[in-house]
Amino acid sequence: MSNFEIKEEYDMSQAKRGAIVPPNPNQTAITIRIDTDILDWLREKVNKTGGGNYQTIINKALREYIQSDKELSIGESTLRRVIREELQVVGLQT
């Protein structure tokens, strides 16, 4: 048996509303619509790994996409510069 006693009344005068764990100041709460099958997959992945938060997986996926897009953009601009330089060498561009 537990030592916890349920009281008839509790003093809530010093209670505070809000999340038990304060939000990260670098994060913004938003509302988005995600396809049900994608959300189900994310939740299943979290459950298979023993718990966690599917929002963390979404953040990681978005960061990986942003990084790959930056790398692609850098690669594309470099490729364009090299092609322009080579065209100038062979006299096809001024």
PyMOL commands that set and color helices and strands:
alter all, ss='L'
color gray80, all
select helices_A, chain A and resi 36-48+54-89
alter helices_A, ss='H'
color red, helices_A
deselect
rebuild
show_as cartoon
